[in-house]
């Protein structure tokens, strides 16, 4: 299976993803591992910090995080349990929307529940940049792009300029 990065304008980026289970359409764990390896390769190739399955054309609840502190996290079937604190504005970009960066407000602290590749459950508190990356990738699984947070007027300028 060859994977490529899906770019802005492809309707799959607005699809909601389906939960992964042991009997889902991926059939076996080796196929899932192969997808994850290829996703990490693509993430590193494009110098990203996160990549969701929808960004490679798969509508499954999977994303990867590759933080600056060299932690690589595989997140399956995530749910955001609690968000704490105030929103903080920060410049965001997206591998599927190259060369576009905008100020986006997101929660500073979150709790996320997910399973890993071995189906072990995790409940993790994340804050700062890691929380932001997780929320950004989590949005992808729900068909939301960071541009969707911008005012419609501002988004329409982007669309016109890049059409």
DSSP file (Angstrom, degrees, kcal/mol; ACC not computed):
  #  RESIDUE AA STRUCTURE BP1 BP2  ACC     N-H-->O    O-->H-N    N-H-->O    O-->H-N    TCO  KAPPA ALPHA  PHI   PSI    X-CA   Y-CA   Z-CA
    1    1 A X              0   0    0      0, 0.0     2,-0.5     0, 0.0    37,-0.0   0.000 360.0 360.0 360.0 122.3    0.0    0.0    0.0
    2    2 A X        -     0   0    0      2,-0.0     2,-0.4    36,-0.0    36,-0.0  -0.844 360.0-159.1 -96.7 132.3    1.4    3.4   -1.1
    3    3 A X        -     0   0    0     -2,-0.5     2,-0.3    35,-0.1    54,-0.1  -0.892  10.0-176.6-114.8 145.8    0.2    6.3    0.9
    4    4 A X        -     0   0    0     -2,-0.4     2,-0.5    52,-0.3    38,-0.0  -0.923  35.4 -95.8-132.9 160.4    0.2   10.0   -0.1
    5    5 A X        -     0   0    0     -2,-0.3     2,-0.3    51,-0.1    51,-0.2  -0.643  34.7-134.8 -80.3 124.6   -0.7   13.1    1.8
    6    6 A X        -     0   0    0     49,-3.5     2,-0.2    -2,-0.5     3,-0.1  -0.639  25.1-144.7 -78.7 133.1   -4.3   14.3    1.0
    7    7 A X    >   -     0   0    0     -2,-0.3     3,-1.9     1,-0.1    90,-0.2  -0.598  28.3 -75.2-102.1 161.3   -4.4   18.1    0.4
    8    8 A X  T 3  S+     0   0    0     88,-2.8    -1,-0.1     1,-0.2     3,-0.1  -0.204 115.3  43.0 -50.9 135.7   -7.0   20.8    1.2
    9    9 A X  T 3  S+     0   0    0      1,-0.4     2,-0.5    -3,-0.1    -1,-0.2   0.030  79.6 117.0 109.9 -23.9  -10.0   20.6   -1.1
   10   10 A X    X   -     0   0    0     -3,-1.9     3,-1.7     1,-0.1    -1,-0.4  -0.664  64.3-140.3 -76.2 125.5  -10.4   16.8   -1.0
   11   11 A X  G >  S+     0   0    0     -2,-0.5     3,-1.8     1,-0.3    -1,-0.1   0.699  93.1  76.3 -63.2 -19.2  -13.8   16.0    0.7
   12   12 A X  G >  S+     0   0    0      1,-0.3     3,-1.8     2,-0.2    -1,-0.3   0.801  82.0  69.0 -62.4 -25.9  -12.4   13.1    2.7
   13   13 A X  G <  S+     0   0    0     -3,-1.7    -1,-0.3     1,-0.3    -2,-0.2   0.697  99.1  50.0 -65.2 -17.4  -10.8   15.7    5.0
   14   14 A X  G <  S+     0   0    0     -3,-1.8    -1,-0.3    -4,-0.2     2,-0.2   0.286  88.2 110.7-103.0   9.6  -14.3   16.6    6.2
   15   15 A X    <   -     0   0    0     -3,-1.8   128,-0.4    -4,-0.1     2,-0.4  -0.594  69.5-123.9 -82.7 144.8  -15.4   13.0    6.8
   16   16 A X        -     0   0    0     -2,-0.2   126,-0.2   126,-0.2     2,-0.2  -0.718  32.5-124.3 -83.8 139.0  -15.9   11.7   10.4
   17   17 A X        -     0   0    0    124,-3.0     2,-0.3    -2,-0.4    43,-0.3  -0.499  14.6-123.7 -89.3 153.9  -13.8    8.7   11.1
   18   18 A X  B     -a   60   0A   0     41,-2.5    43,-2.1    -2,-0.2    59,-0.2  -0.684  31.4-100.8 -95.6 147.1  -15.0    5.3   12.3
   19   19 A X        -     0   0    0     -2,-0.3     2,-0.4    41,-0.2    -1,-0.1  -0.354  34.7-128.0 -63.4 142.6  -13.8    3.6   15.5
   20   20 A X        +     0   0    0     41,-0.3     2,-0.3     4,-0.1    -1,-0.1  -0.777  33.3 170.7 -91.9 135.9  -11.2    0.8   15.0
   21   21 A X    >   -     0   0    0     -2,-0.4     3,-1.9     1,-0.0     5,-0.2  -0.895  49.5 -96.5-136.3 173.2  -11.8   -2.5   16.5
   22   22 A X  T 3  S+     0   0    0     -2,-0.3     7,-0.1     1,-0.3    -2,-0.0   0.717 123.9  42.5 -64.7 -19.8  -10.1   -5.9   16.3
   23   23 A X  T 3  S+     0   0    0      3,-0.0    -1,-0.3     5,-0.0     5,-0.0   0.200  89.4 122.2-109.1  15.4  -12.6   -7.1   13.7
   24   24 A X  S X  S-     0   0    0     -3,-1.9     3,-1.8     1,-0.1    -4,-0.1   0.040  83.7 -79.1 -73.4-173.0  -12.8   -3.9   11.6
   25   25 A X  T 3  S+     0   0    0      1,-0.3    -1,-0.1     2,-0.1     3,-0.1   0.497 119.7  74.6 -70.2  -3.1  -12.1   -3.6    7.9
   26   26 A X  T 3  S-     0   0    0     -5,-0.2     2,-2.5     1,-0.1    -1,-0.3   0.656  82.6-160.0 -80.9 -14.2   -8.3   -3.6    8.4
   27   27 A X    <   +     0   0    0     -3,-1.8     2,-0.3     4,-0.1    -1,-0.1  -0.227  57.3  31.3  70.3 -49.9   -8.5   -7.3    9.1
   28   28 A X  S  > S-     0   0    0     -2,-2.5     4,-1.5     1,-0.1     3,-0.4  -0.961  73.3-118.9-143.7 160.7   -5.3   -7.8   10.9
   29   29 A X  H  > S+     0   0    0     -2,-0.3     4,-2.8     1,-0.2     5,-0.2   0.821 109.9  61.2 -63.8 -33.9   -2.8   -6.1   13.2
   30   30 A X  H  > S+     0   0    0      1,-0.2     4,-2.4     2,-0.2    -1,-0.2   0.887 102.8  50.9 -63.5 -38.5    0.0   -6.4   10.7
   31   31 A X  H  > S+     0   0    0     -3,-0.4     4,-2.2     2,-0.2    -1,-0.2   0.918 111.1  48.6 -63.2 -43.1   -1.9   -4.3    8.2
   32   32 A X  H  X S+     0   0    0     -4,-1.5     4,-2.4     2,-0.2    -2,-0.2   0.918 111.5  49.6 -63.1 -43.8   -2.5   -1.6   10.9
   33   33 A X  H  X S+     0   0    0     -4,-2.8     4,-2.6     1,-0.2    -2,-0.2   0.902 109.3  52.5 -61.4 -40.7    1.2   -1.7   11.8
   34   34 A X  H  X S+     0   0    0     -4,-2.4     4,-2.2     2,-0.2    -1,-0.2   0.911 109.6  48.9 -61.4 -43.4    2.2   -1.3    8.2
   35   35 A X  H  X S+     0   0    0     -4,-2.2     4,-2.4     2,-0.2    -2,-0.2   0.925 111.5  49.6 -61.5 -45.1   -0.1    1.8    7.9
   36   36 A X  H  X S+     0   0    0     -4,-2.4     4,-2.6     2,-0.2    -2,-0.2   0.909 109.6  50.7 -63.4 -43.3    1.4    3.3   11.0
   37   37 A X  H  X S+     0   0    0     -4,-2.6     4,-2.1     1,-0.2    -1,-0.2   0.925 113.1  46.0 -59.8 -44.7    4.9    2.8    9.8
   38   38 A X  H  X S+     0   0    0     -4,-2.2     4,-2.2     2,-0.2    -1,-0.2   0.855 111.0  53.1 -68.4 -34.5    4.1    4.4    6.5
   39   39 A X  H  X S+     0   0    0     -4,-2.4     4,-2.8     2,-0.2    -2,-0.2   0.919 108.7  49.3 -65.6 -42.8    2.3    7.3    8.3
   40   40 A X  H  X S+     0   0    0     -4,-2.6     4,-2.6     2,-0.2     5,-0.2   0.907 110.0  51.9 -62.6 -40.5    5.4    7.9   10.5
   41   41 A X  H  X S+     0   0    0     -4,-2.1     4,-2.6     2,-0.2    -1,-0.2   0.937 112.4  45.2 -58.8 -46.7    7.6    8.0    7.3
   42   42 A X  H  X S+     0   0    0     -4,-2.2     4,-1.9     2,-0.2    -2,-0.2   0.900 112.0  52.4 -64.4 -41.5    5.2   10.5    5.7
   43   43 A X  H  <>S+     0   0    0     -4,-2.8     5,-2.7     1,-0.2    -2,-0.2   0.920 113.8  42.5 -60.5 -45.4    5.1   12.6    8.9
   44   44 A X  H ><5S+     0   0    0     -4,-2.6     3,-1.2     3,-0.2    -2,-0.2   0.892 110.1  56.9 -69.4 -39.9    8.9   12.7    9.1
   45   45 A X  H 3<5S+     0   0    0     -4,-2.6    -1,-0.2     1,-0.3    -2,-0.2   0.875 113.7  39.7 -58.0 -38.9    9.3   13.4    5.4
   46   46 A X  T 3<5S-     0   0    0     -4,-1.9    -1,-0.3    -5,-0.2    -2,-0.2   0.340 111.0-121.6 -95.0   6.0    7.1   16.5    5.7
   47   47 A X  T < 5 +     0   0    0     -3,-1.2    -3,-0.2    -4,-0.2     2,-0.1   0.881  58.7 154.4  57.1  43.1    8.6   17.5    9.0
   48   48 A X      < -     0   0    0     -5,-2.7    -1,-0.2    -6,-0.2     3,-0.1  -0.447  47.8-146.8 -95.6 171.7    5.2   17.4   10.8
   49   49 A X  S    S+     0   0    0      1,-0.3    17,-2.8    -2,-0.1     2,-0.3   0.481  82.3  20.2-112.5 -10.7    4.3   16.9   14.4
   50   50 A X  E     -B   65   0B   0     15,-0.2     2,-0.3    -7,-0.1    -1,-0.3  -0.991  55.9-173.6-156.8 152.3    1.0   15.1   13.9
   51   51 A X  E     -B   64   0B   0     13,-1.9    13,-2.7    -2,-0.3     2,-0.3  -0.947  10.4-155.3-151.8 127.9   -0.8   13.1   11.2
   52   52 A X  E >   -B   63   0B   0     -2,-0.3     3,-1.5    11,-0.2     4,-0.3  -0.715  29.8-115.4-102.6 154.5   -4.3   11.7   11.1
   53   53 A X  G > >S+     0   0    0      9,-2.6     5,-2.3     7,-0.3     3,-2.0   0.837 113.4  62.7 -57.4 -35.3   -5.6    8.8    9.1
   54   54 A X  G > 5S+     0   0    0      1,-0.3     3,-1.3     8,-0.3    -1,-0.3   0.805  91.8  66.7 -61.8 -26.1   -7.9   11.1    7.1
   55   55 A X  G < 5S+     0   0    0     -3,-1.5   -49,-3.5     1,-0.3    -1,-0.3   0.571 106.5  40.7 -73.5  -7.5   -4.8   12.9    5.8
   56   56 A X  G < 5S-     0   0    0     -3,-2.0   -52,-0.3    -4,-0.3    -1,-0.3   0.211 128.9 -94.7-119.0  11.7   -3.8    9.7    4.0
   57   57 A X  T < 5S+     0   0    0     -3,-1.3     2,-0.5     1,-0.3    -3,-0.2   0.575  85.6 123.1  92.8  10.0   -7.4    8.9    2.8
   58   58 A X      < -     0   0    0     -5,-2.3     2,-0.8    -6,-0.1    -1,-0.3  -0.898  50.4-152.2-107.3 133.0   -8.4    6.5    5.6
   59   59 A X        +     0   0    0     -2,-0.5   -41,-2.5    -3,-0.1     2,-0.3  -0.441  55.4 118.2-101.4  60.3  -11.5    7.2    7.7
   60   60 A X  B    S-a   18   0A   0     -2,-0.8     2,-1.9   -43,-0.3    -7,-0.3  -0.899  76.5-104.6-121.7 154.2  -10.4    5.4   10.8
   61   61 A X  S    S+     0   0    0    -43,-2.1    16,-2.8    -2,-0.3     2,-0.4  -0.532  76.2 119.5 -82.9  79.7   -9.9    6.9   14.3
   62   62 A X  E     + C   0  76B   0     -2,-1.9    -9,-2.6    14,-0.2     2,-0.3  -0.996  29.1 162.8-143.8 132.7   -6.1    6.9   14.3
   63   63 A X  E     -BC  52  75B   0     12,-2.3    12,-2.7    -2,-0.4     2,-0.3  -0.989  22.1-140.8-147.5 160.7   -3.5    9.6   14.5
   64   64 A X  E     -BC  51  74B   0    -13,-2.7   -13,-1.9    -2,-0.3     2,-0.4  -0.877   6.8-158.9-117.9 147.9    0.2    9.9   15.3
   65   65 A X  E     -BC  50  73B   0      8,-2.3     8,-2.8    -2,-0.3     2,-0.4  -0.998   7.4-176.7-127.6 132.1    2.1   12.5   17.3
   66   66 A X  E     - C   0  72B   0    -17,-2.8     6,-0.2    -2,-0.4     4,-0.1  -0.817  20.8-164.6-127.5  88.9    5.8   13.1   16.8
   67   67 A X    >   -     0   0    0      4,-1.9     3,-1.6    -2,-0.4    -2,-0.0  -0.237  33.3-109.2 -79.1 163.9    6.8   15.7   19.4
   68   68 A X  T 3  S+     0   0    0      1,-0.3    -1,-0.1     2,-0.1   -19,-0.0   0.695 115.8  65.6 -63.6 -20.5    9.9   17.8   19.6
   69   69 A X  T 3  S-     0   0    0      2,-0.1    -1,-0.3     1,-0.0     3,-0.1   0.188 120.3-106.4 -89.7  18.3   11.1   15.8   22.6
   70   70 A X  S <  S+     0   0    0     -3,-1.6     2,-0.4     1,-0.3    -2,-0.1   0.508  73.0 142.8  71.8  10.2   11.3   12.7   20.4
   71   71 A X        -     0   0    0      2,-0.0    -4,-1.9    -4,-0.0     2,-0.5  -0.657  34.6-160.5 -78.1 133.9    8.2   11.0   21.8
   72   72 A X  E     -C   66   0B   0     -2,-0.4     2,-0.5    -6,-0.2    -6,-0.2  -0.975   9.9-170.0-115.0 123.4    6.3    9.1   19.1
   73   73 A X  E     -C   65   0B   0     -8,-2.8    -8,-2.3    -2,-0.5     2,-0.6  -0.952  13.7-158.1-121.3 130.8    2.7    8.4   20.1
   74   74 A X  E     -C   64   0B   0     -2,-0.5     2,-0.5   -10,-0.2   -10,-0.2  -0.935  16.0-167.9-105.1 121.5    0.2    6.2   18.3
   75   75 A X  E     -C   63   0B   0    -12,-2.7   -12,-2.3    -2,-0.6     2,-0.4  -0.947   7.1-178.5-121.1 117.3   -3.4    7.0   19.2
   76   76 A X  E     -CD  62 115B   0     39,-2.3    39,-2.5    -2,-0.5   -14,-0.2  -0.910  67.6  -5.1-112.1 140.1   -6.3    4.8   18.3
   77   77 A X  E    S-     0   0B   0    -16,-2.8    -1,-0.2    -2,-0.4   -15,-0.1   0.878  85.2-171.0  49.9  51.9  -10.0    5.5   19.1
   78   78 A X  E     -     0   0B   0     -3,-0.2     2,-0.3    36,-0.1    36,-0.2  -0.329  16.3-173.7 -74.9 154.5   -9.3    8.7   21.1
   79   79 A X  E     - D   0 113B   0     34,-2.2    34,-2.8    -2,-0.0     2,-0.7  -0.979  24.7-130.7-140.9 138.6  -11.8   10.7   23.2
   80   80 A X  E     - D   0 112B   0     -2,-0.3    32,-0.2    32,-0.2     3,-0.1  -0.794  25.9-177.7 -86.9 119.0  -11.1   14.0   24.8
   81   81 A X  E     -     0   0B   0     30,-2.5     2,-0.4    -2,-0.7    -1,-0.2   0.942  61.5  -0.5 -86.1 -53.4  -12.4   13.5   28.4
   82   82 A X  E     - D   0 111B   0     29,-0.8    29,-2.3     2,-0.0     2,-0.5  -1.000  54.4-157.9-141.2 138.4  -11.8   16.9   30.0
   83   83 A X  E     - D   0 110B   0     -2,-0.4     2,-0.3    27,-0.2    27,-0.2  -0.980  21.6-170.2-114.6 133.9  -10.4   20.2   28.8
   84   84 A X  E     + D   0 109B   0     25,-2.7    25,-1.2    -2,-0.5    24,-0.5  -0.711  36.7  15.8-115.4 164.5   -9.1   22.5   31.4
   85   85 A X  E    S-     0   0B   0     -2,-0.3     2,-0.1    23,-0.1    -2,-0.0   0.009  90.2 -42.6  75.8-174.4   -7.9   26.1   31.6
   86   86 A X  E     -     0   0B   0      1,-0.1    22,-1.2    21,-0.1     2,-0.2  -0.395  60.4 -96.7 -87.5 164.4   -8.3   28.9   29.3
   87   87 A X  E     - D   0 107B   0     20,-0.2     2,-0.4    -2,-0.1    20,-0.2  -0.581  36.8-157.7 -76.2 145.7   -7.9   29.0   25.5
   88   88 A X  E     - D   0 106B   0     18,-3.0    18,-1.9    -2,-0.2     2,-0.3  -0.993  11.6-131.5-126.7 136.7   -4.6   30.1   24.3
   89   89 A X  E     + D   0 105B   0     -2,-0.4     2,-0.3    16,-0.2    16,-0.2  -0.676  35.5 159.6 -88.1 139.4   -3.9   31.5   20.8
   90   90 A X  E     - D   0 104B   0     14,-1.8    14,-2.7    -2,-0.3     2,-0.4  -0.985  45.3 -96.8-155.2 151.7   -1.0   30.0   18.8
   91   91 A X  E     - D   0 103B   0     -2,-0.3     2,-0.3    12,-0.2    12,-0.2  -0.615  46.2-173.1 -76.6 127.4    0.0   29.9   15.2
   92   92 A X  E     + D   0 102B   0     10,-3.1    10,-2.1    -2,-0.4     2,-0.3  -0.879  12.1 179.5-121.3 153.2   -1.0   26.6   13.6
   93   93 A X  E     -     0   0B   0     -2,-0.3     2,-0.3     8,-0.2     8,-0.1  -0.802  14.3-143.2-135.4-178.9   -0.4   24.9   10.3
   94   94 A X  E >   - D   0  97B   0      3,-0.6     3,-1.5     6,-0.5     6,-0.3  -0.983  18.6-134.5-152.8 136.3   -1.4   21.6    8.7
   95   95 A X  T 3  S+     0   0    0     -2,-0.3     3,-0.4   -45,-0.3    -1,-0.1   0.812 110.6  54.3 -61.0 -29.1    0.4   19.2    6.4
   96   96 A X  T 3  S+     0   0    0      1,-0.3   -88,-2.8   -89,-0.1    -1,-0.3   0.571 111.6  45.5 -81.2  -8.4   -2.8   19.0    4.3
   97   97 A X  E X  S-D   94   0B   0     -3,-1.5     3,-1.2   -90,-0.2    -3,-0.6  -0.639  91.3-157.4-130.5  73.2   -2.9   22.8    3.9
   98   98 A X  E 3   +     0   0B   0     -3,-0.4    -3,-0.1     1,-0.2     3,-0.1  -0.155  66.2   7.2 -62.8 145.1    0.8   23.6    3.1
   99   99 A X  E 3  S+     0   0B   0      1,-0.2     2,-0.5    -5,-0.0    -1,-0.2   0.643  97.2 117.2  64.5  19.0    2.3   27.0    3.7
  100  100 A X  E <   +     0   0B   0     -3,-1.2    -6,-0.5    -6,-0.3     2,-0.4  -0.978  35.8 173.4-118.6 126.4   -0.8   28.4    5.5
  101  101 A X  E     +     0   0B   0     -2,-0.5     2,-0.3    -8,-0.1    -8,-0.2  -0.999   3.1 171.0-133.9 133.6   -0.5   29.4    9.1
  102  102 A X  E     -D   92   0B   0    -10,-2.1   -10,-3.1    -2,-0.4     2,-0.5  -0.961  39.5-100.7-140.8 155.9   -3.1   31.1   11.2
  103  103 A X  E     +D   91   0B   0     -2,-0.3     2,-0.4   -12,-0.2   -12,-0.2  -0.679  45.4 179.5 -77.1 123.2   -3.7   32.0   14.9
  104  104 A X  E     -D   90   0B   0    -14,-2.7   -14,-1.8    -2,-0.5     2,-0.5  -0.985  23.2-135.3-129.4 137.1   -6.1   29.5   16.5
  105  105 A X  E     +D   89   0B   0     -2,-0.4     2,-0.3   -16,-0.2   -16,-0.2  -0.799  34.2 160.9 -92.4 131.6   -7.4   29.3   20.0
  106  106 A X  E     -D   88   0B   0    -18,-1.9   -18,-3.0    -2,-0.5    26,-0.1  -0.952  44.7 -84.8-142.4 161.5   -7.3   25.9   21.8
  107  107 A X  E     -D   87   0B   0     -2,-0.3   -20,-0.2   -20,-0.2   -22,-0.1  -0.373  28.1-145.8 -65.4 145.9   -7.4   24.6   25.3
  108  108 A X  E    S+     0   0B   0    -22,-1.2    20,-1.8   -24,-0.5     2,-0.4   0.774  81.4  36.0 -83.5 -29.8   -4.1   24.5   27.1
  109  109 A X  E     +DE  84 127B   0    -25,-1.2   -25,-2.7    18,-0.2     2,-0.3  -0.984  67.4 166.0-131.3 135.9   -4.7   21.4   29.2
  110  110 A X  E     -DE  83 126B   0     16,-2.8    16,-2.7    -2,-0.4     2,-0.4  -0.960  29.3-139.5-142.3 160.2   -6.6   18.2   28.2
  111  111 A X  E     -DE  82 125B   0    -29,-2.3   -30,-2.5    -2,-0.3   -29,-0.8  -0.993  26.6-170.5-115.6 131.6   -7.2   14.6   29.3
  112  112 A X  E     -DE  80 124B   0     12,-2.7    12,-2.7    -2,-0.4     2,-0.4  -0.970  11.3-159.1-124.9 138.7   -7.3   12.1   26.5
  113  113 A X  E     +DE  79 123B   0    -34,-2.8   -34,-2.2    -2,-0.4     2,-0.3  -0.942  30.4 139.5-111.6 139.0   -8.4    8.4   26.6
  114  114 A X  E     - E   0 122B   0      8,-2.1     8,-2.9    -2,-0.4     2,-0.3  -0.965  43.0-116.2-161.2 172.3   -7.2    6.1   23.8
  115  115 A X  E     -DE  76 121B   0    -39,-2.5   -39,-2.3    -2,-0.3     6,-0.2  -0.901  25.9-136.7-116.6 153.8   -5.9    2.7   23.0
  116  116 A X    >   -     0   0    0      4,-1.8     3,-2.2    -2,-0.3   -41,-0.1  -0.309  42.4 -80.1 -97.0-174.0   -2.5    1.8   21.6
  117  117 A X  T 3  S+     0   0    0      1,-0.3   -84,-0.1     2,-0.1   -85,-0.1   0.725 132.4  51.3 -61.4 -23.5   -1.5   -0.6   18.9
  118  118 A X  T 3  S-     0   0    0      2,-0.1    -1,-0.3     0, 0.0     3,-0.1   0.270 119.4-109.8 -97.1  10.2   -1.7   -3.5   21.4
  119  119 A X    <   +     0   0    0     -3,-2.2     2,-0.4     1,-0.3    -2,-0.1   0.666  67.4 149.5  69.5  21.2   -5.2   -2.4   22.6
  120  120 A X        -     0   0    0      1,-0.0    -4,-1.8     0, 0.0    -1,-0.3  -0.693  45.9-123.9 -81.4 136.4   -4.0   -1.2   26.0
  121  121 A X  E     -E  115   0B   0     -2,-0.4     2,-0.4    -6,-0.2    -6,-0.2  -0.573  28.4-171.8 -83.0 143.0   -6.1    1.7   27.3
  122  122 A X  E     -E  114   0B   0     -8,-2.9    -8,-2.1    -2,-0.2     2,-0.4  -0.985  16.5-168.8-132.6 143.9   -4.4    5.0   28.3
  123  123 A X  E     +E  113   0B   0     -2,-0.4     2,-0.4   -10,-0.2   -10,-0.2  -0.959  24.7 176.8-130.5 115.0   -5.7    8.1   30.0
  124  124 A X  E     -E  112   0B   0    -12,-2.7   -12,-2.7    -2,-0.4     2,-0.5  -0.932  28.2-141.0-127.8 139.3   -3.2   10.9   29.7
  125  125 A X  E     -E  111   0B   0     -2,-0.4     2,-0.4   -14,-0.2   -14,-0.2  -0.860  27.8-176.9 -93.9 130.8   -3.1   14.5   30.8
  126  126 A X  E     +E  110   0B   0    -16,-2.7   -16,-2.8    -2,-0.5     2,-0.3  -0.948   3.9 179.7-127.6 149.5   -1.4   16.7   28.2
  127  127 A X  E >>  +E  109   0B   0     -2,-0.4     3,-0.9   -18,-0.2     4,-0.7  -0.942  44.9   1.5-143.1 165.7   -0.7   20.4   28.2
  128  128 A X  H 3> S-     0   0    0    -20,-1.8     4,-2.0    -2,-0.3     5,-0.1  -0.289 123.8  -3.4  63.0-135.3    0.9   23.1   26.1
  129  129 A X  H 3> S+     0   0    0      1,-0.2     4,-2.5     2,-0.2    -1,-0.2   0.874 134.5  53.8 -62.6 -40.7    2.1   22.2   22.7
  130  130 A X  H <> S+     0   0    0     -3,-0.9     4,-2.5     1,-0.2    -1,-0.2   0.915 108.3  50.2 -61.3 -43.3    1.4   18.5   23.0
  131  131 A X  H  X S+     0   0    0     -4,-0.7     4,-2.6   -23,-0.3    -1,-0.2   0.906 110.3  51.1 -60.5 -41.4   -2.3   19.3   24.0
  132  132 A X  H  X S+     0   0    0     -4,-2.0     4,-2.4     2,-0.2    -2,-0.2   0.922 110.4  47.5 -62.4 -45.9   -2.5   21.5   20.9
  133  133 A X  H  X S+     0   0    0     -4,-2.5     4,-2.6     2,-0.2     5,-0.3   0.930 112.7  49.6 -62.5 -45.1   -1.2   18.9   18.6
  134  134 A X  H  X S+     0   0    0     -4,-2.5     4,-2.8     1,-0.2    -2,-0.2   0.928 112.2  47.4 -60.1 -46.0   -3.5   16.2   20.0
  135  135 A X  H  X S+     0   0    0     -4,-2.6     4,-2.2     2,-0.2    -1,-0.2   0.895 111.4  51.4 -63.8 -39.5   -6.6   18.6   19.7
  136  136 A X  H  X S+     0   0    0     -4,-2.4     4,-1.4     2,-0.2    -2,-0.2   0.941 115.0  41.4 -61.6 -48.5   -5.6   19.4   16.1
  137  137 A X  H  X S+     0   0    0     -4,-2.6     4,-1.3     1,-0.2    -2,-0.2   0.872 111.5  56.0 -69.8 -36.6   -5.3   15.8   15.1
  138  138 A X  H  X S+     0   0    0     -4,-2.8     4,-0.7    -5,-0.3     3,-0.3   0.895 103.6  55.6 -60.1 -40.6   -8.4   14.8   17.0
  139  139 A X  H ><>S+     0   0    0     -4,-2.2     5,-2.6     1,-0.2     3,-1.4   0.903 100.5  58.7 -58.1 -42.0  -10.3   17.5   15.0
  140  140 A X  H ><5S+     0   0    0     -4,-1.4     3,-1.7     1,-0.3    -1,-0.2   0.890 100.6  56.2 -54.8 -39.9   -9.2   15.7   11.8
  141  141 A X  H 3<5S+     0   0    0     -4,-1.3  -124,-3.0     1,-0.3    -1,-0.3   0.710 108.9  47.8 -67.0 -18.7  -10.9   12.5   13.0
  142  142 A X  T <<5S-     0   0    0     -3,-1.4    -1,-0.3    -4,-0.7  -126,-0.2   0.209 122.9-103.6-105.1  12.8  -14.1   14.5   13.3
  143  143 A X  T < 5S+     0   0    0     -3,-1.7     2,-0.5  -128,-0.4    -3,-0.2   0.723  78.2 133.9  76.2  22.0  -13.8   16.1    9.9
  144  144 A X      < -     0   0    0     -5,-2.6     2,-0.3    -6,-0.1    -1,-0.2  -0.903  37.3-163.2-110.8 131.1  -12.7   19.5   11.2
  145  145 A X    >   -     0   0    0     -2,-0.5     3,-1.7    -3,-0.1     4,-0.4  -0.773  33.6-114.3-105.3 155.9   -9.8   21.5    9.8
  146  146 A X  G >  S+     0   0    0     -2,-0.3     3,-1.4     1,-0.3     4,-0.3   0.808 115.9  64.2 -62.0 -26.5   -8.1   24.3   11.6
  147  147 A X  G >  S+     0   0    0      1,-0.3     3,-1.5     2,-0.2    -1,-0.3   0.778  87.5  71.4 -64.4 -24.9   -9.3   26.7    8.9
  148  148 A X  G <  S+     0   0    0     -3,-1.7    -1,-0.3     1,-0.3    -2,-0.2   0.702  90.9  59.7 -64.9 -17.9  -12.9   25.9   10.1
  149  149 A X  G <  S+     0   0    0     -3,-1.4    -1,-0.3    -4,-0.4    -2,-0.2   0.623  90.4  89.2 -83.5 -13.9  -12.2   27.9   13.2
  150  150 A X  S <  S-     0   0    0     -3,-1.5   -46,-0.0    -4,-0.3    -3,-0.0  -0.392  94.6 -85.6 -80.8 160.7  -11.5   31.0   11.3
  151  151 A X     >  -     0   0    0      1,-0.1     4,-2.4    -2,-0.1     5,-0.2  -0.348  38.2-118.2 -61.4 146.0  -14.2   33.5   10.4
  152  152 A X  H  > S+     0   0    0      1,-0.2     4,-2.4     2,-0.2     5,-0.2   0.870 114.0  54.5 -55.9 -39.7  -16.0   32.7    7.1
  153  153 A X  H  > S+     0   0    0      1,-0.2     4,-1.6     2,-0.2    -1,-0.2   0.939 109.3  46.4 -60.6 -47.6  -14.8   35.9    5.5
  154  154 A X  H  > S+     0   0    0      1,-0.2     4,-1.7     2,-0.2    -2,-0.2   0.903 112.8  50.2 -63.2 -42.2  -11.1   35.1    6.3
  155  155 A X  H  X S+     0   0    0     -4,-2.4     4,-2.5     1,-0.2    -1,-0.2   0.884 106.9  54.8 -63.1 -39.1  -11.5   31.5    5.0
  156  156 A X  H  X S+     0   0    0     -4,-2.4     4,-2.3     1,-0.2    -1,-0.2   0.842 104.8  53.7 -67.5 -31.6  -13.1   32.7    1.8
  157  157 A X  H  X S+     0   0    0     -4,-1.6     4,-2.6     2,-0.2    -1,-0.2   0.932 109.9  48.4 -64.3 -44.8  -10.1   34.9    1.1
  158  158 A X  H  X S+     0   0    0     -4,-1.7     4,-2.0     2,-0.2    -2,-0.2   0.931 112.2  48.2 -59.2 -47.2   -7.8   31.9    1.5
  159  159 A X  H  < S+     0   0    0     -4,-2.5     4,-0.4     1,-0.2    -1,-0.2   0.914 113.9  46.4 -62.2 -44.7  -10.0   29.7   -0.8
  160  160 A X  H >< S+     0   0    0     -4,-2.3     3,-0.9     1,-0.2    -1,-0.2   0.917 113.3  49.4 -63.1 -44.4  -10.1   32.4   -3.5
  161  161 A X  H 3< S+     0   0    0     -4,-2.6    -1,-0.2     1,-0.2    -2,-0.2   0.823 117.6  39.5 -66.4 -32.2   -6.4   33.1   -3.2
  162  162 A X  T 3<        0   0    0     -4,-2.0    -1,-0.2    -5,-0.2    -2,-0.2   0.280 360.0 360.0-104.2  10.9   -5.4   29.4   -3.5
  163  163 A X    <         0   0    0     -3,-0.9    -1,-0.2    -4,-0.4    -2,-0.1   0.456 360.0 360.0 -85.0 360.0   -8.0   28.3   -6.1
